[in-house]
Structures are given as structure tokens and as C-alpha cells.
Amino acid sequence: MEQQLEHESEIAIFLASQIQQENMEMNRRRLADALDPVTAFVYFKLKEFYWTMTRQFGLAHLHDGSRTRRRLNPNRRPLLPSELASDDTLSSGASGRVFIDVTPTLRFGGNTGVQRVVREIAKRSIRDRFALPVIVENGELLSYYDHPSLPLSVKFREGDKFVLLDASWGMLSEHQPFIQGLADVGGQLVTVLHDLIPLIHPLSVSPEMTDEFNEWFEKIVLRSDRIICVSKSTAMDLIGYVARNDLATKPHLRIGWWRLGADFDDEESASPSAEAKAVTANETPYFVSVGTLEPRKGYPIALEAFERLWLRGVNARYVIIGRAGWQSESLVHRIKQHWEFGRRLLWLDKASDADLRHCYTHACALVYPSMIEGFGIPLVEAGRYGLPVIASDLPVFHETGGDHVRYFNLLDSIDLADKIEKLYREPIKKEEMPIYSWDDSARNLANLILNDAYQTGLQR
């Protein structure tokens, strides 16, 4: 516990320093653009509002607001693939039905972070006949997939289970009527908790985001019948947070956790982009980091480590794959103005899954300097490709990566540089982690929900 508190203090200091750098970057831009104080104030307020609104539906795991997302046509539900269709698909006459909400992913698209989890589980839940993915639209609960065998509109009845799998913290007002209706007929609310980042590390998100998440946590999570976390570490964070703050939950609340998958869609046939191919065409070895550019991901630590290595004469490239996210202006400026940018420092900010697979396949190792995670999908994705992983010494990474990961001291760029150099000078060996697919993940989740196989509860 003492070490955990020390780590949290170190993280808070680091995040505060990043915010200070962001403020300095804003001031630099204001002077460079010769904005008058009033115009600058309005500009930054509008920008803050933009970040909040584009992130409030959980795009890229709370923090990817780099681009405006067009809301998709709500009537254009995806067609149910023929191989998944069946006359007995979640028969309307069955008892104890399970419905999985995927509304934000349908509305706003995206295929990273939470959205990847939602898409993979939605497809398998209906294929394996254990749940029906649904969406909220115009005050109704509709089937996510479009097919004659599926009910269009859903009405809850006794024994039903409603699973909030998606990033639902931006849908509080829309979900509450359905949750009340579920309770009225004796149904069960199951909420999936991807992390507690806005509560435990509020400096990593905007104040508005913290307020919104806190309200969702209070009115939805704490009033759930069951809570499922994406890792045991997140579950322990939840239990500790509830205990420290003496929060009330339902008397018979059960808490569980399950592991996420690591494989990509085998049917994906797209070719990598020219940018990704250019990375691998160069014979100079490279290390890769994957994830949205934002303060909690620790990119400055990794960049400092590579700067040390370059000064030591280590001829390795550092490839960053991820979009610019919230509070990343200073980091983006640092990357683009870096003396190695375009040579030994590369940034793929529009990478596809095909690009990611391609870069995983040819890299020396994954460098994962993140300081706060609920799970850490890049870690297990890289492991699936046999890619060595160097990651921050976090409990959740030990849980997901075990002995297959090389750990460096949290926020320590010197230790990270030493770990990278040691791996650089060793013959690269494939170190494939035990394979855990999205099929495995979906079966594990189904077992928790259908068999009430939750691992723990709250001690009162």
C-alpha cells in the first residue's frame, strides 16, 4: 500500500508537470499567432469544450479527442452476417436473456480501446447465442444487428440482464429510464468498468470529464447488481476506492473480472499503408510504442530514453503509433520539432489495424511507458506476435504480461534506456505469450454473466 501511494504521488507530480508544459505551449502559440487576450481566452475555452464533447462518449478509452467524429446514421445498423444468423438466435421466448449495450460505438465509430472490445464481444456474443447486442435510439432499445430473426424493439422482463459494456458514461440520461424499467421487472444491471482513471488520477483528464464520470459512477456503477472489470487490478482499485470513501453499494453486489483478447480480425485483408511499409523498408532496427498521445501514456519518458540512447551512439529508431489526444499539443510540438523527426523518430498518427500488425511483425520490441492503465491491450497484442515488451512496472502489466515482460522503474527514463539498450544488443528472439483470443475472452465473459461466476464481493 505504501508503494502504491508513492507511485500515485509520483504520477500526480508528472501529470502536473505535463499540464504546466501544455499551458506553456498554449502561451507560446498565442504569442506566435499574435492573438489578443480576449480572442485567446475564447479560443482556448472553445477548444476545451471541443475536447470534452468529443471524448464524453468514450472515444479511444476516454481520451482520444483528436478528430471530430461524425455521428453515424442511427438507422444504418450493421447487417447480421449470414454465418451468425440462426432461427434460435436469442429467441424472444427465452428466459434470463442477456442484452449488451453498444450504443456509443455504433453512434461514433472507432476501433481502438473500448470500441475494439465492444466490436469483438458483440460479434461473438450473438454468434455464441449468449447475448443480444442492443442500442438506445429515440427512447427505444433496438437490436444492434439488422436481421429478420432478431427483435427490433426490446422490452425488459423478469430475469433479463442488461450489460453496459460500452463507454456509457456519456449516456447517463438516456440509460436511466431503461435501468429503472429493468429494476421494476426484477432484472439485473451489469456494468463493465474499464478503469477508474478519472476518479483516481483526475489530472489525466479534464475537470469536466471527471465530473461527468463521477456522476456516472455514483448513479450507475454503485447502483449496479454486478460489476465486471477488465482486469483484477481494476477490480482491486474499485474495491479500494469504495472502501476508502465509504461508498454505498447494493447489499449483494458481486464483482468479477475477465481478460481481454489480443488477436485481430482474421478476415481483415487490408494491406498496410505506404507509411507503414516505409518504416519496415529501412534496415535500421526500431522499437515501437502504441497508444493515443496523452499525458498518462508516458511518451516523454520514452522519448527521453531514446535521446539518451542516441547520444550513446545506439542506432535504433523509435516509432510512435497513435493519434494526438487530449493535452498533447506540447508533446506533438516536441516530436515534430525534434532533431531526429523523420529519421530515427517516426510518428504514424493515422495507422490502421493492418499498419499496426505490420509494424508489430517487424519491430524489435514494444516500449510501453504508460503509467495508468485498466488493462493494456498493446502489451498483449505485441506478445501475440512474439514481440518482446518493455513496460512500466505496474501491477496490471504483471497481471497481463507476467514473466514475458521486461519491467522498468516507473517514470525512470534512465532505467528504460538501459533496458532498451540491453535488448538492442541482444539477438532478438520471438517471445510469444500464451495465446488468449477474443473467442476465449467472450467465453470467459459469458461464464461470468450466465453462471453468476463473479470472483468477489464487497466486505461490509
Sequence and secondary structure as in RCSB ss.txt:
>XXXX:A:sequence
MEQQLEHESEIAIFLASQIQQENMEMNRRRLADALDPVTAFVYFKLKEFYWTMTRQFGLAHLHDGSRTRRRLNPN
RRPLLPSELASDDTLSSGASGRVFIDVTPTLRFGGNTGVQRVVREIAKRSIRDRFALPVIVENGELLSYYDHPSL
PLSVKFREGDKFVLLDASWGMLSEHQPFIQGLADVGGQLVTVLHDLIPLIHPLSVSPEMTDEFNEWFEKIVLRSD
RIICVSKSTAMDLIGYVARNDLATKPHLRIGWWRLGADFDDEESASPSAEAKAVTANETPYFVSVGTLEPRKGYP
IALEAFERLWLRGVNARYVIIGRAGWQSESLVHRIKQHWEFGRRLLWLDKASDADLRHCYTHACALVYPSMIEGF
GIPLVEAGRYGLPVIASDLPVFHETGGDHVRYFNLLDSIDLADKIEKLYREPIKKEEMPIYSWDDSARNLANLIL
NDAYQTGLQR
>XXXX:A:secstr
 HHHHHHHHHHHHHHHHHHHHHHHHHHHHHHHTT  HHHHHHHHHHHHHHHHHHHTT TTTTT  SS      TT
   B  GGG  TTTT TT SS EEEE HHHHHH   STHHHHHHHHHHHHHHTTS EEEEEETTEEEESSB TTS
 SB    TT EEEE S GGG HHHHHHHHHHHHHTT EEEEEE   HHHH GGGS HHHHHHHHHHIIIIITT S
EEEESSHHHHHHHHHHHHHTT    TT EEEE        TT      HHHHHHHHS S EEEEES BSGGG HH
HHHHHHHHHHHTT   EEEEES B TT HHHHHHHHT TTBTTTEEEESS  HHHHHHHHHH SEEEE  S  SS
 HHHHHHHHTT  EEEE  HHHHHHHGGGEEEE TT HHHHHHHHHHHHHS           HHHHHHHHHHHHH
TT   EE   
